[in-house]
């Protein structure tokens, strides 16, 4: 089939462009994943592009079904896919996988602007369940609102590492 030559060229181009890029994964010679955003970024997402036999004359299959995307609302996934499909329409007949990944990278903020960034807090809350550490976090919040004099007093009591000197809470038995 003559369509394999441009695919082979595009595949080699993708491999060389994204060589050493931790965001890019080749799932198969016709299927690729790209992570838009850093791994710790709550607005990061994965795009999977697969080439049907008739690609690039027909649109590649773009999917956001990866488990990585499970915190993203389906409405946002759909809007990202819709925007990517507009890009696909504009590039039909050409090697467009790179174009799609770059387009997604360039528009990440726009794509994810309506994605609430509470995913991180919900994760940390689920970890904290059943541990008595909850009041500790409240104490920390208060500590940040010390006045300058309070901070000075605290600094006077503590050593340069912010730790209280040994024996600061000992009871004097002789008294």
WORA-V879047 format. One record per helix or strand of 3 or more residues. SS is the DSSP state (A for helix, B for strand). FROM is the first residue (numbers start at 1). TO is the last residue. If there is no record, write none. Layout:
ss:SS from:FROM to:TO
ss:SS from:FROM to:TO
This chain:
ss:A from:3 to:17
ss:B from:24 to:28
ss:B from:31 to:36
ss:B from:45 to:50
ss:B from:61 to:63
ss:A from:67 to:69
ss:A from:74 to:91
ss:A from:97 to:106
ss:A from:108 to:111
ss:A from:119 to:128
ss:A from:134 to:143
ss:A from:148 to:157
